[in-house]
Amino acid sequence: MSELFGIYGASGCGRSLMPVARAQLKRLGNPAEIVFIDDSLVAETIINSHRAMNYAAFKAHPATQKKVLIAIANSQVREKIAIKLEQDAIERWTVQADNVVLMDEVEISPGAALSPFVTITSNIKIGKCFHANLYSYVEHDCVIGDYVTFAPGVKCNGNIHIQDHAYIGAGAVIKQGTPDKPLVIGKGAVVGMGAVVTKSVPPGVTVVGSPARILEKK
Ligand code: UDP
């Protein structure tokens, strides 16, 4: 069996996650190669000392087992690529930094990116292709949907439900819910950086400020 790992996206997100992925393979004693995949590349090149190629070239590579981390912040793009990988029977790869803390009964669907200093405490369920950037945490009893993105330093307290495609900006704080009334961040909602979210956020809206309020579209 020959293995090949890919970091999909060679822009900011991908170049920040490549060292995390490299450390993970080292930790596991796995000598396999990790390449960048980026569709803007017409020919193979080298980026930060790794081979970089487009998806067609990655797919054509003869390795028998391929795993890919989609390292692109835009959640709609992550979903589009995840569907393509599934159609091509290429596995989603979860990458987590050496110092990530995962406590009890944490269930994370494959394809997550857990950056350095992330903490996920106990009894938490997380969907596909979750991105938890530097220093973010998820406290007990949270349920996080598919393609959710946390920028750095997100403070997600206990009993919060975050629906698919929500984006939580850097340093946002979300107030805890209760077991019978979780605080809900709706599908596709955006929480602005530094927001202090004290109550549930409806699907599709953007909230900013402290306490966070809906930003009306002009
Ligand atoms: N990209 C790609 N295939 C796609 C969409 C995007 O390879 O279908 C690449 C794109 O060429 C770019 C990267 O993904 O290099 C996204 O980079 P961007 O700077 O937009 O975002 P970030 O790295 O912050 O997620």
py3Dmol code that shows the C-alpha trace and the ligand (Angstrom):
import py3Dmol

protein = """\
ATOM      1  CA  MET A   1       0.000   0.000   0.000  1.00  0.00           C
ATOM      2  CA  SER A   2       1.309   3.456  -0.873  1.00  0.00           C
ATOM      3  CA  GLU A   3      -0.154   6.475   0.818  1.00  0.00           C
ATOM      4  CA  LEU A   4      -0.369  10.098  -0.303  1.00  0.00           C
ATOM      5  CA  PHE A   5      -1.763  12.960   1.757  1.00  0.00           C
ATOM      6  CA  GLY A   6      -3.058  16.240   0.334  1.00  0.00           C
ATOM      7  CA  ILE A   7      -3.691  19.675   1.769  1.00  0.00           C
ATOM      8  CA  TYR A   8      -6.330  21.167  -0.539  1.00  0.00           C
ATOM      9  CA  GLY A   9      -5.721  24.921  -0.861  1.00  0.00           C
ATOM     10  CA  ALA A  10      -2.253  26.460  -0.961  1.00  0.00           C
ATOM     11  CA  SER A  11      -3.227  29.934   0.168  1.00  0.00           C
ATOM     12  CA  GLY A  12      -3.158  31.252   3.772  1.00  0.00           C
ATOM     13  CA  CYS A  13      -5.246  28.541   5.361  1.00  0.00           C
ATOM     14  CA  GLY A  14      -3.460  25.664   3.628  1.00  0.00           C
ATOM     15  CA  ARG A  15       0.034  27.021   4.244  1.00  0.00           C
ATOM     16  CA  SER A  16      -0.792  27.402   7.954  1.00  0.00           C
ATOM     17  CA  LEU A  17      -2.151  23.882   8.237  1.00  0.00           C
ATOM     18  CA  MET A  18       0.640  22.120   6.317  1.00  0.00           C
ATOM     19  CA  PRO A  19       3.082  22.232   9.291  1.00  0.00           C
ATOM     20  CA  VAL A  20       0.323  20.896  11.538  1.00  0.00           C
ATOM     21  CA  ALA A  21      -0.277  18.029   9.120  1.00  0.00           C
ATOM     22  CA  ARG A  22       3.461  17.331   8.872  1.00  0.00           C
ATOM     23  CA  ALA A  23       3.752  17.183  12.675  1.00  0.00           C
ATOM     24  CA  GLN A  24       0.832  14.767  12.819  1.00  0.00           C
ATOM     25  CA  LEU A  25       2.466  12.295  10.419  1.00  0.00           C
ATOM     26  CA  LYS A  26       5.737  12.619  12.324  1.00  0.00           C
ATOM     27  CA  ARG A  27       3.928  11.877  15.591  1.00  0.00           C
ATOM     28  CA  LEU A  28       2.449   8.751  14.008  1.00  0.00           C
ATOM     29  CA  GLY A  29       5.792   7.698  12.527  1.00  0.00           C
ATOM     30  CA  ASN A  30       4.281   7.813   9.035  1.00  0.00           C
ATOM     31  CA  PRO A  31       6.855   8.726   6.351  1.00  0.00           C
ATOM     32  CA  ALA A  32       4.258   9.368   3.606  1.00  0.00           C
ATOM     33  CA  GLU A  33       4.431  12.504   1.473  1.00  0.00           C
ATOM     34  CA  ILE A  34       2.048  15.440   1.897  1.00  0.00           C
ATOM     35  CA  VAL A  35       1.418  17.619  -1.147  1.00  0.00           C
ATOM     36  CA  PHE A  36      -0.554  20.792  -1.729  1.00  0.00           C
ATOM     37  CA  ILE A  37      -3.520  20.593  -4.089  1.00  0.00           C
ATOM     38  CA  ASP A  38      -4.594  23.856  -5.667  1.00  0.00           C
ATOM     39  CA  ASP A  39      -6.656  24.294  -8.785  1.00  0.00           C
ATOM     40  CA  SER A  40      -4.943  27.552  -9.685  1.00  0.00           C
ATOM     41  CA  LEU A  41      -1.803  25.566 -10.585  1.00  0.00           C
ATOM     42  CA  VAL A  42      -1.357  24.617 -14.217  1.00  0.00           C
ATOM     43  CA  ALA A  43       1.840  22.667 -13.612  1.00  0.00           C
ATOM     44  CA  GLU A  44       3.437  21.000 -10.627  1.00  0.00           C
ATOM     45  CA  THR A  45       5.524  23.345  -8.491  1.00  0.00           C
ATOM     46  CA  ILE A  46       7.036  23.575  -4.999  1.00  0.00           C
ATOM     47  CA  ILE A  47       5.361  25.583  -2.226  1.00  0.00           C
ATOM     48  CA  ASN A  48       7.054  25.814   1.198  1.00  0.00           C
ATOM     49  CA  SER A  49       9.179  22.779   0.332  1.00  0.00           C
ATOM     50  CA  HIS A  50       6.183  20.594  -0.611  1.00  0.00           C
ATOM     51  CA  ARG A  51       5.139  19.454  -4.053  1.00  0.00           C
ATOM     52  CA  ALA A  52       2.039  21.321  -5.203  1.00  0.00           C
ATOM     53  CA  MET A  53      -0.289  20.257  -7.995  1.00  0.00           C
ATOM     54  CA  ASN A  54      -3.845  20.639  -9.239  1.00  0.00           C
ATOM     55  CA  TYR A  55      -6.578  18.149  -8.384  1.00  0.00           C
ATOM     56  CA  ALA A  56      -6.356  16.335 -11.724  1.00  0.00           C
ATOM     57  CA  ALA A  57      -2.664  15.614 -11.101  1.00  0.00           C
ATOM     58  CA  PHE A  58      -3.354  14.510  -7.523  1.00  0.00           C
ATOM     59  CA  LYS A  59      -6.079  12.183  -8.728  1.00  0.00           C
ATOM     60  CA  ALA A  60      -3.768  10.727 -11.380  1.00  0.00           C
ATOM     61  CA  HIS A  61      -1.042   9.969  -8.799  1.00  0.00           C
ATOM     62  CA  PRO A  62      -0.576   6.191  -8.479  1.00  0.00           C
ATOM     63  CA  ALA A  63      -0.752   6.031  -4.644  1.00  0.00           C
ATOM     64  CA  THR A  64      -3.303   3.433  -3.558  1.00  0.00           C
ATOM     65  CA  GLN A  65      -4.548   5.332  -0.527  1.00  0.00           C
ATOM     66  CA  LYS A  66      -5.138   9.083  -0.606  1.00  0.00           C
ATOM     67  CA  LYS A  67      -6.392  11.315   2.162  1.00  0.00           C
ATOM     68  CA  VAL A  68      -7.161  15.017   1.865  1.00  0.00           C
ATOM     69  CA  LEU A  69      -7.639  17.881   4.303  1.00  0.00           C
ATOM     70  CA  ILE A  70      -9.631  20.702   2.712  1.00  0.00           C
ATOM     71  CA  ALA A  71      -7.791  23.763   4.035  1.00  0.00           C
ATOM     72  CA  ILE A  72      -9.958  26.538   2.603  1.00  0.00           C
ATOM     73  CA  ALA A  73     -11.826  28.893   4.919  1.00  0.00           C
ATOM     74  CA  ASN A  74     -14.847  29.402   2.627  1.00  0.00           C
ATOM     75  CA  SER A  75     -17.321  26.747   3.762  1.00  0.00           C
ATOM     76  CA  GLN A  76     -19.220  26.594   0.474  1.00  0.00           C
ATOM     77  CA  VAL A  77     -15.979  25.781  -1.329  1.00  0.00           C
ATOM     78  CA  ARG A  78     -15.209  23.141   1.332  1.00  0.00           C
ATOM     79  CA  GLU A  79     -18.554  21.489   0.702  1.00  0.00           C
ATOM     80  CA  LYS A  80     -18.106  21.532  -3.077  1.00  0.00           C
ATOM     81  CA  ILE A  81     -14.688  19.902  -2.753  1.00  0.00           C
ATOM     82  CA  ALA A  82     -15.890  17.388  -0.143  1.00  0.00           C
ATOM     83  CA  ILE A  83     -18.597  16.215  -2.556  1.00  0.00           C
ATOM     84  CA  LYS A  84     -16.002  15.846  -5.311  1.00  0.00           C
ATOM     85  CA  LEU A  85     -13.701  13.811  -3.015  1.00  0.00           C
ATOM     86  CA  GLU A  86     -16.563  11.539  -2.046  1.00  0.00           C
ATOM     87  CA  GLN A  87     -17.425  10.931  -5.692  1.00  0.00           C
ATOM     88  CA  ASP A  88     -13.787  10.033  -6.329  1.00  0.00           C
ATOM     89  CA  ALA A  89     -13.619   7.771  -3.222  1.00  0.00           C
ATOM     90  CA  ILE A  90     -10.852   9.877  -1.666  1.00  0.00           C
ATOM     91  CA  GLU A  91     -11.037  10.017   2.127  1.00  0.00           C
ATOM     92  CA  ARG A  92     -11.327  13.228   4.128  1.00  0.00           C
ATOM     93  CA  TRP A  93      -8.399  13.630   6.494  1.00  0.00           C
ATOM     94  CA  THR A  94      -8.584  15.139   9.989  1.00  0.00           C
ATOM     95  CA  VAL A  95      -5.500  17.045  11.050  1.00  0.00           C
ATOM     96  CA  GLN A  96      -4.892  18.137  14.617  1.00  0.00           C
ATOM     97  CA  ALA A  97      -1.970  19.902  16.242  1.00  0.00           C
ATOM     98  CA  ASP A  98       0.249  18.129  18.795  1.00  0.00           C
ATOM     99  CA  ASN A  99      -1.122  20.253  21.633  1.00  0.00           C
ATOM    100  CA  VAL A 100      -4.853  19.974  20.868  1.00  0.00           C
ATOM    101  CA  VAL A 101      -6.809  18.841  23.933  1.00  0.00           C
ATOM    102  CA  LEU A 102      -9.739  16.477  23.326  1.00  0.00           C
ATOM    103  CA  MET A 103     -11.621  15.317  26.407  1.00  0.00           C
ATOM    104  CA  ASP A 104     -14.298  12.592  26.768  1.00  0.00           C
ATOM    105  CA  GLU A 105     -16.904  11.467  24.229  1.00  0.00           C
ATOM    106  CA  VAL A 106     -15.914  13.805  21.441  1.00  0.00           C
ATOM    107  CA  GLU A 107     -17.198  12.758  18.034  1.00  0.00           C
ATOM    108  CA  ILE A 108     -15.730  14.588  15.054  1.00  0.00           C
ATOM    109  CA  SER A 109     -16.582  13.677  11.471  1.00  0.00           C
ATOM    110  CA  PRO A 110     -13.487  13.227   9.260  1.00  0.00           C
ATOM    111  CA  GLY A 111     -12.003  16.257   7.522  1.00  0.00           C
ATOM    112  CA  ALA A 112     -11.522  18.568  10.498  1.00  0.00           C
ATOM    113  CA  ALA A 113      -8.644  21.002  10.959  1.00  0.00           C
ATOM    114  CA  LEU A 114      -7.808  21.547  14.623  1.00  0.00           C
ATOM    115  CA  SER A 115      -5.079  24.173  14.851  1.00  0.00           C
ATOM    116  CA  PRO A 116      -2.543  24.633  17.669  1.00  0.00           C
ATOM    117  CA  PHE A 117      -3.953  25.380  21.151  1.00  0.00           C
ATOM    118  CA  VAL A 118      -7.495  24.243  20.342  1.00  0.00           C
ATOM    119  CA  THR A 119      -9.430  22.608  23.190  1.00  0.00           C
ATOM    120  CA  ILE A 120     -12.555  20.505  22.740  1.00  0.00           C
ATOM    121  CA  THR A 121     -13.941  19.387  26.100  1.00  0.00           C
ATOM    122  CA  SER A 122     -16.449  16.580  26.766  1.00  0.00           C
ATOM    123  CA  ASN A 123     -19.637  15.219  25.161  1.00  0.00           C
ATOM    124  CA  ILE A 124     -19.370  17.137  21.923  1.00  0.00           C
ATOM    125  CA  LYS A 125     -20.483  16.212  18.412  1.00  0.00           C
ATOM    126  CA  ILE A 126     -18.989  17.934  15.376  1.00  0.00           C
ATOM    127  CA  GLY A 127     -19.884  17.500  11.674  1.00  0.00           C
ATOM    128  CA  LYS A 128     -17.856  17.404   8.456  1.00  0.00           C
ATOM    129  CA  CYS A 129     -14.863  19.622   7.654  1.00  0.00           C
ATOM    130  CA  PHE A 130     -14.884  21.693  10.852  1.00  0.00           C
ATOM    131  CA  HIS A 131     -12.166  24.332  11.067  1.00  0.00           C
ATOM    132  CA  ALA A 132     -11.114  25.394  14.563  1.00  0.00           C
ATOM    133  CA  ASN A 133      -8.406  27.986  14.189  1.00  0.00           C
ATOM    134  CA  LEU A 134      -5.682  28.869  16.742  1.00  0.00           C
ATOM    135  CA  TYR A 135      -6.704  29.084  20.409  1.00  0.00           C
ATOM    136  CA  SER A 136     -10.391  28.341  19.829  1.00  0.00           C
ATOM    137  CA  TYR A 137     -12.310  26.240  22.299  1.00  0.00           C
ATOM    138  CA  VAL A 138     -15.550  24.276  22.331  1.00  0.00           C
ATOM    139  CA  GLU A 139     -17.000  23.602  25.783  1.00  0.00           C
ATOM    140  CA  HIS A 140     -19.157  20.662  26.976  1.00  0.00           C
ATOM    141  CA  ASP A 141     -22.373  19.462  25.319  1.00  0.00           C
ATOM    142  CA  CYS A 142     -22.056  21.457  22.101  1.00  0.00           C
ATOM    143  CA  VAL A 143     -23.375  20.177  18.785  1.00  0.00           C
ATOM    144  CA  ILE A 144     -21.686  21.604  15.710  1.00  0.00           C
ATOM    145  CA  GLY A 145     -22.974  20.940  12.185  1.00  0.00           C
ATOM    146  CA  ASP A 146     -21.167  20.478   8.869  1.00  0.00           C
ATOM    147  CA  TYR A 147     -18.726  22.987   7.336  1.00  0.00           C
ATOM    148  CA  VAL A 148     -18.579  25.254  10.371  1.00  0.00           C
ATOM    149  CA  THR A 149     -15.624  27.643  10.611  1.00  0.00           C
ATOM    150  CA  PHE A 150     -14.045  29.175  13.709  1.00  0.00           C
ATOM    151  CA  ALA A 151     -11.499  31.958  13.169  1.00  0.00           C
ATOM    152  CA  PRO A 152      -8.759  32.200  15.855  1.00  0.00           C
ATOM    153  CA  GLY A 153      -9.700  32.584  19.510  1.00  0.00           C
ATOM    154  CA  VAL A 154     -13.386  31.667  19.373  1.00  0.00           C
ATOM    155  CA  LYS A 155     -14.877  30.997  22.793  1.00  0.00           C
ATOM    156  CA  CYS A 156     -17.758  28.596  22.322  1.00  0.00           C
ATOM    157  CA  ASN A 157     -19.183  27.817  25.759  1.00  0.00           C
ATOM    158  CA  GLY A 158     -21.304  24.883  26.938  1.00  0.00           C
ATOM    159  CA  ASN A 159     -24.651  23.774  25.484  1.00  0.00           C
ATOM    160  CA  ILE A 160     -24.395  25.688  22.228  1.00  0.00           C
ATOM    161  CA  HIS A 161     -25.660  24.315  18.913  1.00  0.00           C
ATOM    162  CA  ILE A 162     -24.051  25.690  15.776  1.00  0.00           C
ATOM    163  CA  GLN A 163     -25.724  24.815  12.495  1.00  0.00           C
ATOM    164  CA  ASP A 164     -24.130  24.049   9.107  1.00  0.00           C
ATOM    165  CA  HIS A 165     -21.972  26.653   7.368  1.00  0.00           C
ATOM    166  CA  ALA A 166     -21.940  29.132  10.257  1.00  0.00           C
ATOM    167  CA  TYR A 167     -18.821  31.320  10.462  1.00  0.00           C
ATOM    168  CA  ILE A 168     -17.594  32.604  13.827  1.00  0.00           C
ATOM    169  CA  GLY A 169     -15.135  35.512  13.665  1.00  0.00           C
ATOM    170  CA  ALA A 170     -11.911  35.939  15.606  1.00  0.00           C
ATOM    171  CA  GLY A 171     -12.248  36.362  19.344  1.00  0.00           C
ATOM    172  CA  ALA A 172     -16.038  36.055  19.419  1.00  0.00           C
ATOM    173  CA  VAL A 173     -17.536  34.873  22.698  1.00  0.00           C
ATOM    174  CA  ILE A 174     -20.758  32.879  22.683  1.00  0.00           C
ATOM    175  CA  LYS A 175     -22.735  32.633  25.914  1.00  0.00           C
ATOM    176  CA  GLN A 176     -23.518  29.192  27.228  1.00  0.00           C
ATOM    177  CA  GLY A 177     -26.975  27.683  26.789  1.00  0.00           C
ATOM    178  CA  THR A 178     -28.636  25.157  29.063  1.00  0.00           C
ATOM    179  CA  PRO A 179     -29.314  21.461  28.476  1.00  0.00           C
ATOM    180  CA  ASP A 180     -33.028  22.123  27.887  1.00  0.00           C
ATOM    181  CA  LYS A 181     -32.483  25.383  25.974  1.00  0.00           C
ATOM    182  CA  PRO A 182     -29.231  25.427  24.050  1.00  0.00           C
ATOM    183  CA  LEU A 183     -28.112  28.690  22.488  1.00  0.00           C
ATOM    184  CA  VAL A 184     -28.429  28.197  18.706  1.00  0.00           C
ATOM    185  CA  ILE A 185     -26.332  29.801  15.973  1.00  0.00           C
ATOM    186  CA  GLY A 186     -28.441  29.335  12.837  1.00  0.00           C
ATOM    187  CA  LYS A 187     -27.430  27.851   9.517  1.00  0.00           C
ATOM    188  CA  GLY A 188     -25.043  30.065   7.554  1.00  0.00           C
ATOM    189  CA  ALA A 189     -25.020  32.801  10.192  1.00  0.00           C
ATOM    190  CA  VAL A 190     -21.931  34.982  10.556  1.00  0.00           C
ATOM    191  CA  VAL A 191     -20.715  36.162  13.947  1.00  0.00           C
ATOM    192  CA  GLY A 192     -18.418  39.177  13.578  1.00  0.00           C
ATOM    193  CA  MET A 193     -14.991  39.305  15.177  1.00  0.00           C
ATOM    194  CA  GLY A 194     -15.049  40.183  18.849  1.00  0.00           C
ATOM    195  CA  ALA A 195     -18.834  39.846  19.091  1.00  0.00           C
ATOM    196  CA  VAL A 196     -20.344  38.882  22.421  1.00  0.00           C
ATOM    197  CA  VAL A 197     -23.288  36.654  21.580  1.00  0.00           C
ATOM    198  CA  THR A 198     -25.792  36.535  24.435  1.00  0.00           C
ATOM    199  CA  LYS A 199     -28.781  34.942  22.682  1.00  0.00           C
ATOM    200  CA  SER A 200     -29.596  32.657  19.751  1.00  0.00           C
ATOM    201  CA  VAL A 201     -28.795  33.923  16.258  1.00  0.00           C
ATOM    202  CA  PRO A 202     -31.260  33.225  13.392  1.00  0.00           C
ATOM    203  CA  PRO A 203     -30.079  31.452  10.216  1.00  0.00           C
ATOM    204  CA  GLY A 204     -28.356  33.534   7.546  1.00  0.00           C
ATOM    205  CA  VAL A 205     -27.884  36.775   9.478  1.00  0.00           C
ATOM    206  CA  THR A 206     -24.691  38.578  10.521  1.00  0.00           C
ATOM    207  CA  VAL A 207     -24.337  39.725  14.121  1.00  0.00           C
ATOM    208  CA  VAL A 208     -21.734  42.135  15.458  1.00  0.00           C
ATOM    209  CA  GLY A 209     -20.841  43.965  18.661  1.00  0.00           C
ATOM    210  CA  SER A 210     -21.442  43.532  22.366  1.00  0.00           C
ATOM    211  CA  PRO A 211     -24.075  42.446  23.038  1.00  0.00           C
ATOM    212  CA  ALA A 212     -24.230  41.105  19.474  1.00  0.00           C
ATOM    213  CA  ARG A 213     -26.994  42.557  17.296  1.00  0.00           C
ATOM    214  CA  ILE A 214     -28.133  41.792  13.770  1.00  0.00           C
ATOM    215  CA  LEU A 215     -26.380  43.882  11.150  1.00  0.00           C
ATOM    216  CA  GLU A 216     -29.141  45.104   8.844  1.00  0.00           C
ATOM    217  CA  LYS A 217     -28.371  44.874   5.126  1.00  0.00           C
ATOM    218  CA  LYS A 218     -28.350  48.297   3.446  1.00  0.00           C
TER     219      LYS A 218
END
"""
ligand_1 = """\
25
UDP
N -9.056 26.758 -4.507
C -8.936 25.587 -5.235
N -10.069 25.021 -5.743
C -11.308 25.581 -5.595
C -11.425 26.785 -4.872
C -10.271 27.343 -4.334
O -7.849 25.057 -5.390
O -12.293 25.006 -6.098
C -7.834 27.368 -3.963
C -7.532 28.747 -4.511
O -6.816 28.650 -5.726
C -6.732 29.386 -3.385
C -7.270 28.691 -2.136
O -8.010 27.560 -2.567
O -5.342 29.131 -3.510
C -8.195 29.594 -1.317
O -7.483 30.651 -0.862
P -8.063 31.954 -0.191
O -6.918 32.893 -0.031
O -9.294 32.405 -0.894
O -8.554 31.474 1.221
P -7.934 30.828 2.548
O -6.605 30.237 2.317
O -7.902 31.936 3.530
O -8.972 29.847 2.864
"""
view = py3Dmol.view(width=600, height=400)
view.addModel(protein, "pdb")
view.setStyle({"model": 0}, {"cartoon": {"style": "trace"}})
view.addModel(ligand_1, "xyz")
view.setStyle({"model": 1}, {"stick": {}})
view.zoomTo()
view.show()
